[in-house]
Amino acid sequence: MGNTKRSVLAISGKIINDLLSFIVFCMLDVLDIILCYVYKVVDFFMEDEWKPCYCSSPTEEAIVNRGNILVSDTGVAEKIVCVTARKLQLEEVSGTLYLRPSLVAEVSKTTVKRRNVVEGGQPTVFAVEMVQEKIGGRKSHPVPRWSDCDCDTCNSWSSSCKDTLFVHMEGRKVNVNENVLFIHGFISSSAFWTETLFPNFSRSVKSKYRLFAIDLLGFGKSPKPNESLYTIKEHLDMIERSVIEPNKVQSFHIVAHSLGCILALALAVKYPKSVKSLTLLAPPYFPAPNGEEATQYMMRKVAPRQVWPLIAFGASMACWYEHVSRTICLLICKHHRTWEFLTKLVTRNRIRTYLIEGFCCHTHNAAWHTLHNVICGTAAKIEGYLDMVQNHLNCSVNVFHGQDDELIPVECSDNVKTKVPRANVRVVEKKDHITIVVGRQKAFARELEQIWKSARTR
């Protein structure tokens, strides 16, 4: 009787959740369209021009904004691409930026075909050389947009010639043979590691290892260029430029969380002989079923457009609605100093505010493009990365996942185990996407030390 009652309650809860989700996200579909026009008007008055968005007509936007270029494939595909001073492979740009069908359209199965996909389901690849001088010599780091924060923390890099990530380094300084690179997750920062794990590493580790925790491009104290598309190549280039090259790192261990796991895999594949161990926390790996497009499938799994759980609701607003998510960034990120102050005031400094600081300190442009071009855009590549790790890398692979993770389910780590059978997967009971580290930092620090020690004896 008890099992039947619980089953009825579960089914009833799912029906209510689905119904509320349909109503709420239909309203958000309409709201995002309205906000699109609102921001065009405000941008025009505040900045003398409006920037192109991913729900507008490419032809119109190409005429309006000289800082972007319309790329077409003989009338089959159209894209607006930000102008940069390098060659850009448009295969790095996720199709989910351009097609995010409304909930009504998805339910009715009348979704519009992707404009940037040719027959066969593969993205059209362009190589476009775009030179800054042709558009009046734009600065590499233009001033922040009116809706972004311009405080010293967020904008200090724009007045400096230093074009590298913010890197927090601890441990041994000279004659270093052991290096560890920590890569944080989406809308987070290096403080996710430095405020939890770093104080708990043993003296022995700090005397032998050099520990690097970075703020990814667009997050924390790192540069937040407006013209960047925040592709996986741009993120990797900045990690190389900020850590590997200037510090002459020859070999290293990697510890990564969530989004950072994708960058960790890509980095391991690029440096197969240098990686000593690979530790992934909550890796977002959803193998797409046959016939499904990987980027769209990943978007639906990470952002399922459900009002419950709340973390999925937040991810869905951030992923599906460009202008709604910009509004959220306007309210939260532009005023991050206020939220940090209120957090300290309410808690009376009983807890540290590093999670709030990491959550708030980014721009909409950075979060929007990183979410789509890294998390969704690499969905079809992760399987290849894992095959490379299994077949061509000799490093140890360790995966940790919170049993109660509502954002990235445990099945993702099981999927990694399927592709990399030698991976050691540990599911931690009563822990979620954040508490997989926060709250168990002492235990996790010991586990990492053991992983690195074992890697040395391999």
C-alpha positions in Angstrom: 0.0 0.0 0.0 2.8 2.4 0.9 4.6 1.8 -2.4 1.4 2.4 -4.3 0.8 5.7 -2.5 4.3 6.9 -3.2 3.9 5.9 -6.8 0.7 7.9 -7.1 2.2 10.9 -5.5 5.2 10.7 -7.8 3.1 10.5 -10.9 0.8 13.4 -9.6 3.9 15.5 -8.9 5.3 14.9 -12.4 2.0 15.9 -14.0 1.8 19.1 -12.0 5.4 19.9 -12.7 5.0 19.3 -16.4 1.8 21.4 -16.6 3.3 24.3 -14.6 6.5 24.1 -16.7 4.5 24.3 -19.9 2.7 27.4 -18.8 5.8 29.1 -17.4 8.0 28.5 -20.3 5.4 29.5 -22.8 5.2 32.8 -21.0 9.0 33.0 -21.1 8.9 32.4 -24.9 6.7 35.5 -25.3 8.7 37.6 -22.8 12.0 36.9 -24.5 10.6 38.2 -27.8 9.4 41.4 -26.1 12.7 41.9 -24.3 14.5 41.5 -27.7 12.9 44.7 -28.9 13.3 46.5 -25.6 17.0 45.8 -25.6 17.4 47.0 -29.2 15.9 50.3 -28.3 17.8 50.7 -25.1 21.1 49.6 -26.7 20.6 52.1 -29.5 20.1 55.0 -27.1 22.9 53.9 -24.7 25.5 52.8 -27.3 24.5 54.4 -30.6 23.9 51.0 -32.1 22.4 47.7 -31.2 24.3 44.5 -31.2 23.0 41.6 -33.2 21.2 38.8 -31.3 20.6 35.2 -32.2 16.8 35.6 -32.8 17.0 38.5 -35.3 17.2 38.5 -39.1 20.9 38.2 -40.1 20.5 40.5 -43.1 19.1 43.4 -41.0 21.7 43.0 -38.3 24.6 42.9 -40.8 23.6 46.3 -42.1 23.0 47.8 -38.7 26.2 46.7 -37.0 29.6 47.2 -38.6 31.3 45.1 -35.9 29.8 41.9 -37.3 29.8 40.2 -40.6 27.1 38.2 -42.4 28.4 34.9 -43.6 26.3 32.9 -46.0 26.6 29.6 -47.8 25.1 30.3 -51.3 21.8 31.1 -49.6 21.6 27.8 -47.7 22.9 29.0 -44.3 23.4 32.4 -42.7 25.3 33.4 -39.6 26.3 36.6 -37.9 29.9 36.3 -36.6 31.7 38.7 -34.4 34.8 40.3 -36.0 38.1 39.3 -34.5 41.7 39.5 -35.7 42.0 35.8 -36.4 40.7 33.0 -38.6 37.6 31.5 -37.2 36.3 28.0 -37.9 32.5 28.4 -37.6 32.2 24.7 -36.6 33.3 26.0 -33.2 30.0 27.9 -33.0 27.1 25.9 -31.6 23.9 25.6 -33.6 22.0 26.0 -30.4 22.8 29.7 -30.5 20.5 30.0 -33.6 17.8 27.4 -33.0 16.0 27.1 -29.7 12.5 26.2 -30.6 9.6 27.5 -28.5 8.0 25.0 -26.2 4.8 25.1 -28.2 6.7 24.4 -31.4 8.6 21.5 -29.8 5.4 19.9 -28.5 3.6 20.3 -31.8 6.7 18.9 -33.7 6.7 21.9 -36.0 10.2 23.1 -35.2 12.0 25.1 -37.8 15.0 23.5 -39.5 18.4 24.8 -38.5 19.6 27.5 -40.8 23.2 26.5 -40.3 22.9 22.8 -41.0 23.2 21.2 -44.4 21.6 18.0 -45.6 23.0 15.1 -43.5 22.9 17.0 -40.2 26.5 18.2 -40.2 27.3 21.9 -39.7 28.6 23.8 -42.6 32.2 24.8 -42.0 33.5 28.2 -43.0 36.9 29.7 -42.6 36.6 33.5 -42.6 39.6 35.8 -42.2 38.4 39.0 -40.5 40.9 41.8 -39.9 40.2 44.5 -37.3 41.7 47.3 -39.4 38.9 46.9 -41.9 36.4 48.0 -39.4 38.2 51.0 -38.0 40.7 49.4 -35.7 38.5 48.2 -32.8 40.2 47.8 -29.5 40.8 44.3 -28.4 38.9 45.0 -25.2 36.2 47.6 -25.7 34.6 49.2 -22.7 31.9 47.1 -21.0 28.3 47.4 -22.3 25.9 49.5 -20.3 24.3 46.4 -18.8 27.7 45.0 -17.6 29.5 45.9 -14.4 32.5 48.2 -14.8 34.0 47.9 -11.3 37.7 47.4 -10.8 37.3 43.7 -10.4 35.3 43.3 -13.6 37.1 45.8 -15.7 40.7 46.2 -14.5 42.0 44.1 -17.3 40.7 46.4 -20.0 43.1 49.1 -19.2 46.1 46.8 -19.1 48.1 45.2 -21.9 48.1 41.9 -20.0 45.9 39.5 -22.0 46.0 36.4 -19.7 43.7 34.7 -17.3 43.7 35.4 -13.5 45.7 32.5 -12.0 46.0 31.7 -8.3 49.2 29.8 -7.7 50.3 28.0 -4.5 52.9 25.5 -3.6 56.5 24.9 -4.7 58.1 27.7 -6.6 61.4 26.3 -8.0 62.6 23.0 -9.4 59.0 21.8 -9.8 58.2 18.4 -11.3 54.6 18.1 -10.2 51.9 20.5 -11.3 48.2 20.5 -10.8 45.7 22.5 -12.9 42.2 23.2 -11.3 39.4 24.1 -13.7 36.1 25.4 -12.3 32.6 24.9 -13.6 30.0 27.2 -15.2 29.5 30.6 -13.6 32.0 29.9 -10.9 35.6 30.9 -10.3 39.0 29.7 -9.0 37.7 30.4 -5.4 35.7 27.2 -5.7 39.1 25.5 -5.2 41.2 28.0 -3.3 38.6 28.5 -0.6 37.9 24.8 -0.1 40.8 22.5 -1.1 43.9 24.6 -1.1 43.8 25.3 2.7 43.4 21.5 3.3 46.3 20.2 1.3 49.1 18.7 3.4 52.4 20.5 3.9 54.0 17.6 2.0 51.9 18.3 -1.1 52.5 22.0 -1.0 56.3 21.4 -0.7 56.3 19.2 -3.8 53.4 20.4 -6.0 52.7 23.6 -7.8 48.9 24.3 -7.7 47.2 26.4 -10.3 43.6 27.5 -10.0 42.4 29.7 -12.9 39.4 31.9 -13.5 38.2 30.9 -17.0 37.9 33.5 -19.7 34.9 35.7 -19.0 34.6 34.7 -15.3 35.9 35.8 -12.0 38.8 38.2 -12.3 39.8 37.1 -15.8 39.3 39.2 -19.0 35.7 39.4 -20.3 36.2 40.6 -23.9 32.9 41.7 -25.6 34.1 40.5 -29.0 34.8 36.9 -27.9 32.6 34.0 -28.8 34.0 32.0 -25.9 34.6 28.9 -28.0 36.4 25.9 -26.6 39.5 26.9 -28.7 39.5 30.4 -27.1 39.3 28.9 -23.6 42.1 26.4 -24.3 44.3 29.1 -25.9 44.0 31.3 -22.8 44.8 28.4 -20.4 47.9 27.6 -22.5 48.9 31.3 -22.6 48.3 31.9 -18.9 49.6 28.7 -17.3 51.3 26.2 -19.5 53.6 28.4 -21.5 54.7 31.1 -19.0 55.4 28.6 -16.3 57.0 26.1 -18.6 54.7 23.3 -17.4 55.9 20.0 -18.9 53.5 17.6 -17.2 50.5 18.1 -15.0 47.5 16.6 -13.2 44.0 18.0 -14.0 41.1 18.4 -11.5 37.9 19.8 -13.1 34.3 20.3 -12.2 31.2 20.2 -14.4 31.9 22.5 -17.5 35.6 22.3 -16.6 35.5 18.6 -17.3 34.9 19.3 -21.0 37.9 21.7 -21.1 40.0 19.1 -19.1 39.3 16.4 -21.7 40.1 18.7 -24.6 43.3 19.7 -22.8 44.3 16.1 -22.1 43.7 15.2 -25.8 45.9 18.1 -26.8 48.7 17.1 -24.4 48.4 13.3 -24.2 52.0 12.7 -23.1 51.8 15.5 -20.4 48.8 14.5 -18.4 49.6 12.4 -15.3 46.1 12.0 -13.9 42.6 13.2 -14.8 40.0 13.9 -12.1 36.5 14.8 -13.2 33.7 15.9 -11.0 30.2 15.7 -12.4 31.2 15.4 -16.1 28.3 16.5 -18.4 28.4 13.6 -20.9 25.1 12.7 -22.5 25.6 10.4 -25.5 23.1 11.4 -28.2 20.8 8.6 -29.4 21.0 7.7 -33.1 19.2 10.3 -35.2 19.4 13.0 -32.6 21.6 16.1 -33.1 24.2 16.1 -30.3 24.1 19.9 -29.5 20.3 20.0 -29.3 20.1 16.8 -27.2 22.7 18.2 -24.8 20.8 21.5 -24.4 17.6 19.6 -23.6 19.3 17.4 -21.1 21.2 20.2 -19.3 18.3 22.6 -19.5 15.1 20.5 -19.6 12.7 23.5 -19.2 11.2 22.3 -16.0 10.3 24.5 -13.1 11.5 21.9 -10.6 14.1 21.3 -9.5 15.1 24.9 -9.1 18.6 24.3 -10.5 17.2 23.0 -13.7 14.8 26.0 -13.9 17.8 28.3 -13.6 19.8 26.4 -16.2 16.8 26.5 -18.6 16.3 30.2 -18.4 20.1 30.7 -18.9 20.2 28.4 -21.9 17.0 28.9 -23.8 16.3 32.6 -23.5 19.0 35.1 -24.6 17.2 38.2 -23.5 15.7 36.8 -20.3 19.2 35.6 -19.3 20.6 39.1 -20.1 18.0 40.6 -17.8 19.0 38.2 -15.0 22.7 39.2 -15.5 21.7 42.9 -15.5 20.0 42.4 -12.1 22.6 40.1 -10.6 26.0 40.5 -12.2 26.0 44.2 -12.7 25.2 44.7 -9.0 27.3 41.8 -7.7 28.9 44.1 -5.1 25.5 44.8 -3.6 24.6 41.1 -3.4 28.0 40.3 -1.9 27.5 43.0 0.8 24.0 41.7 1.6 25.2 38.1 1.9 27.8 39.2 4.4 25.3 41.3 6.3 22.6 38.6 6.5 25.0 35.9 7.5 27.1 38.2 9.7 30.2 36.7 8.0 29.4 33.3 9.4 30.0 31.8 5.9 32.3 32.8 3.2 30.9 34.4 0.1 33.1 32.9 -2.5 30.2 31.0 -4.1 28.2 34.2 -4.5 31.2 36.0 -5.8 31.8 33.4 -8.4 28.2 33.2 -9.4 27.8 36.9 -9.9 31.2 38.0 -11.4 30.8 37.5 -15.2 29.1 39.1 -18.2 26.0 37.9 -20.1 28.1 37.6 -23.2 30.6 35.3 -21.5 28.0 33.1 -19.8 25.7 32.9 -22.8 28.4 31.9 -25.4 30.4 29.6 -23.0 27.2 27.7 -22.2 26.3 27.2 -25.8 29.7 27.0 -27.5 31.4 24.8 -24.9 28.7 22.8 -23.1 26.3 22.3 -26.1 28.7 22.9 -28.9 31.2 20.2 -27.9 28.5 17.5 -27.3 29.5 15.7 -30.5 33.2 15.9 -29.6 33.2 14.5 -26.1 32.9 10.9 -27.3 36.0 11.4 -29.4 37.8 12.9 -26.4 37.0 9.9 -24.3 38.1 7.5 -27.0 41.4 9.3 -27.1 41.7 9.1 -23.3 41.0 5.4 -23.3 43.2 4.4 -26.3 46.1 6.9 -26.3 46.5 8.3 -22.8 48.3 6.4 -20.1 47.1 8.6 -17.2 44.8 7.5 -14.4 41.2 8.6 -14.7 39.0 9.3 -11.7 35.4 10.4 -11.6 33.5 11.7 -8.7 29.7 12.4 -8.7 27.2 13.4 -6.1 24.4 11.0 -5.7 21.9 13.8 -5.3 23.1 15.9 -8.2 20.0 17.4 -9.9 21.8 19.3 -12.6 24.2 16.6 -14.0 22.8 13.2 -13.1 24.9 10.3 -12.0 24.2 8.5 -15.3 26.8 10.9 -16.9 29.6 9.4 -14.9 28.3 5.9 -15.8 28.5 7.0 -19.4 32.1 8.0 -19.0 32.9 4.6 -17.4 31.4 2.9 -20.5 33.7 4.8 -22.8 36.8 4.6 -20.4 36.5 1.2 -18.6 39.6 1.8 -16.6 38.1 5.0 -15.0 37.6 4.8 -11.3 34.0 6.1 -10.6 32.9 7.0 -7.1 29.4 8.1 -6.4 29.3 10.1 -3.1 26.1 9.6 -1.1 24.0 12.6 0.0 26.1 15.1 -2.1 25.0 17.2 -5.0 26.6 19.3 -7.7 28.2 21.7 -5.3 28.6 19.7 -2.1 30.6 17.1 -4.0 33.4 19.5 -2.9 32.0 22.1 -0.6 31.5 20.5 2.9 33.7 17.6 2.2 36.9 19.5 1.2 39.1 17.8 3.8 38.2 14.3 2.7 38.4 15.3 -1.0 41.9 16.9 -0.5 43.1 13.6 0.9 41.6 11.7 -2.0 43.3 13.9 -4.5 46.6 13.5 -2.7 46.3 9.8 -3.0 45.4 10.0 -6.7 48.5 12.1 -7.4 50.8 9.9 -5.3 49.5 6.8 -7.1 50.1 8.4 -10.5 53.8 9.0 -9.5 54.3 5.3 -8.9 52.7 4.2 -12.2 
